[in-house]
Amino acid sequence: MNRFNLTPIVQQLLIACIVLFIGTFLLETRNINLNDYLALHYPKNPLFKPWQMLTHMFMHGGFTHLLFNMVGLVSFGIVLENFLGPKKFLTIFFISGFGALFLHLSANAIQLYQLTHLWFPSPQDLDMMIDGNNIKTNSPIVKSQEALGQISGIIYSQTVGASGAIYGIVAAFAFLFPNTKLVFLFIPYPIKAKYFVPIFIAIDLYLGFGNFKWDPIAHFAHVGGALFGFATVWYWRKFDKKNFF
């Protein structure tokens, strides 16, 4: 099979992401923000709904975000689905996606605890009020405007994208085909898959712990997706040899 022929699951995931991206744009012209319903919100945010833990994987914040994720899905997903089969490939996608969600929410919980000494505080717990474009609080728990900015940045944030699931697919690919040389537009020479994944995880860890104001990316979600994707194929190879090969 030609590696560039879309496999069934890759094709369906691709269509779902593109349709929701176009739908989000079209509904915005009618003053309907689809992200309010399908993006992942902080669990104590009034806009949070349980189904967002799934639907946020198919939403994207812009064309570049969508493009990079879909290029990754096609580039690595086709090879992986051909090798593992549709069922196992889809299993990796969702395990990685939910693993990314787990680490992302865990990182948020730890950061909020460091700032407030509360686990998953609600806006009411912190006496937070939205005044136009500003967020205010009278709570003595919030020690400074900088802390308020960090807290509100978590409580009122929206998380979207298949990046965590894609990282899991890439990590699984690197585990199964470690010596495959990968070429990227921004890297002038090929890098073996077994080196590529650790490098990008290290970058995500640095940026995640750095918590830079200019960087809105959920880096711990990337790390979580990669770890869970890698762990899944490692488990299959070690304990499910009869069905894995």
N, C-alpha and C positions, 0 to 999 in steps of 0.2 A: 504494500500500500504506500502511495506517495505520502510522505510525512506532512505535506502541506494541505492534504485533503482534510477538511474539518471532520473530526470524529463526532459521534452523536451527542455526548454530554458537553463537550467543548462548544459545539454549535448551540445547544440549548442555553448554556450559561451566557454565551456571547449575545444571543438574541435578547435574553432577559435583561441584561445590563444596558444594552443599547435602547431597547424599547422604553425602559424606565427613565433613562437619561433624556430621551426625546420627549416623553410624556411630562417629565418635570418641567422642561423648558416651555412646552405648549400650555400647560396649566398655569404657569406663572403669568401668562398673558391674560388669564382670567382671574388673577389675584388669588390663586389657590397654590399654596406652598406644599408640595407633596412631601418635602422633607419633614414637615411637622408631624406627618403620620408614619413615615417609613424609615427615616433616619433614626439612629440610636441616640436616645437622650439619657442623661444621668438618671438613675433609678428613682430619685426623689424629686425630679423635675415633673411638674404637672403634665407635661406633654409625653412623658414616658408611657409606652404600651408594651406588653410582653412580646408581641410579634416583631417588634423592632430589632430584637436580638437576632432574628433571621433576615429580615428585609433590608437591614442596613448594608448587608454584603453586596446587594445588587444596585445600590445607589452610589452616585459619584458627584463630587463637588464641582467639576468642571471638565472641559473637553480633554485637557492634558492628563488629568487624573484618570479619566476613562481610557484614553489612548494607551498610556503606559501599562495599565492593568490588563487591558485586552491583548496587547502585544505579548505580555508575559504569559497570559492564559493560552494563547494560540501557540507560541513558540515552545513552551515546555509541556503544555497540557496534551497536545496531540501525541507526542512521543510517549508520554506517561500513560495515556488512556489506551493506546495501541498495545503497550507492554503489559499493563495490569488488567485491562478490561474496564468496561464502563462502571460496573458496580464498585470496584475497589477505588477507581479514580474519583468517583463522586463521594465515596466515604472519606478519602483524604481531603477533598475540598471542604467538606463540612466540618470534619474534625479539626482541621487547621483553622477554619473560620471561627468556630466556637472557642478553640484554644486561644486565638488572638483576642477574642472578646474577654475571656477569663483574665488574661494577663493585663489587658488594658484597664479593666475595672479594678483589678487588684492594685495596680499602680495608682489609679485615681484615689482609691480608698486610703492607701498609705500616705499619699501626699496630703489629703484632706485631714487625716489624723494628725500629721505633723503640724498642720496649720491651726487646727481647732481642738485637738484632743477628743474628737468625736468620730465614731465610725459611721460613714454615710449620713452626714447631717442633712436635714432638709432646709430649704430657705427659711421656713418658720423657726427652726431651731436657732438660726443665726440672725433672726429678725431682719432678713433681707427684703428690700423694697425696690421695685423698678420705677424710676422717676424719669419718664421720657427715654433718653438714651443712656441714662446713668443708673447705676445700682448703688444703693445706700444701705447702711446698717447702723443700728444703735447698740449692737451687741458688744459687750466687753470681751467676748471671746475673740473677736477679730481685732488684732493688735495694730494694724496699719492699713493704709490705702493699698500698699503693694500686696499685702496678704489678701485683702478684699478682691483685688484684681485676679489673683491666682485662684481663689475660691470660686468666684463667679465664672471664671473661665472654664472651670470643670462643671459646675452645677448647670450652667446655661449653654453648654456646648452641644454640638451635634457631631456624631461620628458616622461617616459613610465610607463605603468602598470595599472592594474585594481584595485589598492589598494583603491582609492577613492570610486569607485562603491561598492567594497566589504565592506568597512566601512559603507556605507549606508545600505547594506543588514544586516549587524550585528546590527546596531542601530535599524533598523526596527524589527528585531527578538527580540531584548531586550525590545522594546516597547510592542510587542504583547505577548511575553512569559517572563515577567520580572523575575519570580522566578525559571526559568529553571537553573539548576546548570551546569556550564561549567567546563570541566577539560582540562588543557593544560600541555604539556610536561614540560614546564619550571616553572610551578606553582604547588607545591606539594599537594594542596587541592582544592576542588571545590569552584567556585565563582558564585554567582547568576548573571544572565545576566544584571540585572539592576545596579549592581555595576561594572561589567566588563567594560562596555562601558565608563562611566565617568572616570574611572581610566586611560584607554588608551587615552582618549581625553586629560586629564590633562598632561599625559606624552608627547603627541604630541605638546601641546601648549608650554610646557617648552622647548622642543628641538627646536621647531620652532622659538620662540622668542630668544632662546640662540644663534641660527645661528652659531653653532660650525663648525669649519673648517673640522673636521674629519667626519662630518655627512652630506652625500649627499641626504638624504631622503626629499621628499617634504611633510613635516609634516602638513602644512596648507591644503594641498589637502585631507589628511586623515580627518581632522576636518571638512572641507567643505562637504565631502561625508557623514559623519555621521550626520551632522546637516540637510542636505537636505533629507536624507533617513528617519530620525526620523520625520521631518516636514511633509513628504508626507503621512506616515501612520497616523499621528496625524490628518491631515486634512481629510483624508478619514473617519476615525472613527467619527469625530465630525460633518462633513457636508455631508457625503455620506453614511449614515447608511443603507439606503435601499439596496444599492449594495455591501456595504462592508461586511455585515454579512448576 
